[in-house]
Amino acid sequence: MAIGVVKHCIFFGEMIGEEASWRMIKFVINRYSGNGRGEAVWQQVERALRDKGVVYGCTFTERQGHARELAMELAGDANTSAVVAVGGDGTVHEVAGGLAGTAVPLGCIPAGSGNDYARSLSIPQSWESALERVLASKSRPIDTGVINGKIFVISSGIGFDGDVAKITNGSWYKRWLNRIGAGSLSYVVTVLRLLVTYRPCDVRLEVDGIMTSYKNVWLLAVANMPYYGGGMKICPDARDDDGTLHMCLVENIGRLHFLRFFPRVFKGTHVEHPAVHMLSGSKIRIVGTAPMTIHADGEFGGETPADVVVLRERLYVL
Ligand SMILES: Nc1ncnc2c1ncn2[C@@H]1O[C@H](COP(=O)(O)OP(=O)(O)OP(=O)(O)O)[C@@H](O)[C@H]1O
């Protein structure tokens, strides 16, 4: 039963009736993304769709995890041509989870605080241009990653990274910074806070059958796309269609040193630092001497040990 969709679906004027069986783009909107930006952006998008006479469907998320359920349901509808996430990376992550393995492509109108999915795919940050791209309806397949059974499209982070995502998502300053349009700065604030308290641990890593060990590991990012954390170019070589996951591991570095070299991640020049190891592979196992927090596209994903694999051409995107 297409609960959310039928309830909230909108068809226009003469399109009601027989023609409502046409295939159409369906929008899944997280009103609360970007601290209300989702709602504001959607109002403008909706007005533009009406002006253009586009037939569309729309539905609003009501809770965490709902976007995934809606996307799964919509993908099963024969009249869905694409599902477009209006929101941030969390919404994209959930919608992608519902569409992966189907032929229905994922579109995105960025309205969050980080918007790293949009940045990585060169989707314009302005809703007008992002909508144009959606309406052009050109799709291509991309890879996805899976960590401990949870899908990710952008990246997964373990250790310091996982804690940054977990703390930022629950922070008052993310909401406050979103309000003044500087939401991506919230990740930087958490990094600075956590730098004082984080305790690195040793890690055993197995990549495509090859074992290595690292001492005092701060973080291990596993990326399908180059950007995360609101514009940090953590794995500059990551490509969403190369069948490989790219990793950035930071070990054995003092807190002050970490703080000094941290800004380099915004340009991607951190990769030259001796404490940074860049790796790649398609089947990865990560075991820490202490449990390390995991995030999948910025959403909490449990703790290590972790098994990660890449699934080739698993998702269609616009
Ligand atoms: N109706 C809702 N009420 C509460 N939370 C919701 C609702 N709909 C979605 N969510 C949750 O809101 C969270 C944040 O959404 P999203 O990531 O899209 O926005 P953001 O955090 O502002 O952006 P970004 O991830 O790019 O920083 C997600 O975890 C999602 O599951």
The ligand as an SDF file (V2000), in Angstrom:
LIG
                    3D

 31 33  0  0  0  0  0  0  0  0999 V2000
   10.2670   14.2880   10.1150 N   0  0  0  0  0  0  0  0  0  0  0  0
   11.4440   14.0990   10.6890 C   0  0  0  0  0  0  0  0  0  0  0  0
   11.6300   14.3640   12.0030 N   0  0  0  0  0  0  0  0  0  0  0  0
   12.8330   14.2000   12.5830 C   0  0  0  0  0  0  0  0  0  0  0  0
   13.9490   13.7650   11.9310 N   0  0  0  0  0  0  0  0  0  0  0  0
   13.8200   13.4880   10.6350 C   0  0  0  0  0  0  0  0  0  0  0  0
   12.5840   13.6520    9.9410 C   0  0  0  0  0  0  0  0  0  0  0  0
   12.7780   13.3120    8.6500 N   0  0  0  0  0  0  0  0  0  0  0  0
   14.0790   12.9460    8.5470 C   0  0  0  0  0  0  0  0  0  0  0  0
   14.7100   13.0430    9.7130 N   0  0  0  0  0  0  0  0  0  0  0  0
   16.1280   12.7910   10.0320 C   0  0  0  0  0  0  0  0  0  0  0  0
   16.8260   14.0240    9.9700 O   0  0  0  0  0  0  0  0  0  0  0  0
   18.2240   13.7270    9.9130 C   0  0  0  0  0  0  0  0  0  0  0  0
   18.9900   14.8210    9.2270 C   0  0  0  0  0  0  0  0  0  0  0  0
   18.5750   14.9390    7.9030 O   0  0  0  0  0  0  0  0  0  0  0  0
   19.5590   15.4690    6.7540 P   0  0  0  0  0  0  0  0  0  0  0  0
   20.8750   14.8010    6.8540 O   0  0  0  0  0  0  0  0  0  0  0  0
   18.8350   15.3750    5.4900 O   0  0  0  0  0  0  0  0  0  0  0  0
   19.7510   16.9940    7.1050 O   0  0  0  0  0  0  0  0  0  0  0  0
   21.0300   17.7340    7.7050 P   0  0  0  0  0  0  0  0  0  0  0  0
   21.5750   16.9480    8.8520 O   0  0  0  0  0  0  0  0  0  0  0  0
   20.6440   19.1280    7.9630 O   0  0  0  0  0  0  0  0  0  0  0  0
   22.0580   17.7300    6.4780 O   0  0  0  0  0  0  0  0  0  0  0  0
   23.5580   17.0980    6.2850 P   0  0  0  0  0  0  0  0  0  0  0  0
   23.4780   15.6290    6.5820 O   0  0  0  0  0  0  0  0  0  0  0  0
   23.8830   17.3620    4.8460 O   0  0  0  0  0  0  0  0  0  0  0  0
   24.4570   17.8100    7.2400 O   0  0  0  0  0  0  0  0  0  0  0  0
   18.3150   12.3520    9.2450 C   0  0  0  0  0  0  0  0  0  0  0  0
   18.9330   11.4700   10.1510 O   0  0  0  0  0  0  0  0  0  0  0  0
   16.8610   11.9460    9.0150 C   0  0  0  0  0  0  0  0  0  0  0  0
   16.6490   10.5790    9.2810 O   0  0  0  0  0  0  0  0  0  0  0  0
  1  2  1  0
  2  3  1  0
  2  7  2  0
  3  4  2  0
  4  5  1  0
  5  6  2  0
  6  7  1  0
  6 10  1  0
  7  8  1  0
  8  9  2  0
  9 10  1  0
 10 11  1  0
 11 12  1  0
 11 30  1  0
 12 13  1  0
 13 14  1  0
 13 28  1  0
 14 15  1  0
 15 16  1  0
 16 17  2  0
 16 18  1  0
 16 19  1  0
 19 20  1  0
 20 21  2  0
 20 22  1  0
 20 23  1  0
 23 24  1  0
 24 25  2  0
 24 26  1  0
 24 27  1  0
 28 29  1  0
 28 30  1  0
 30 31  1  0
M  END
$$$$
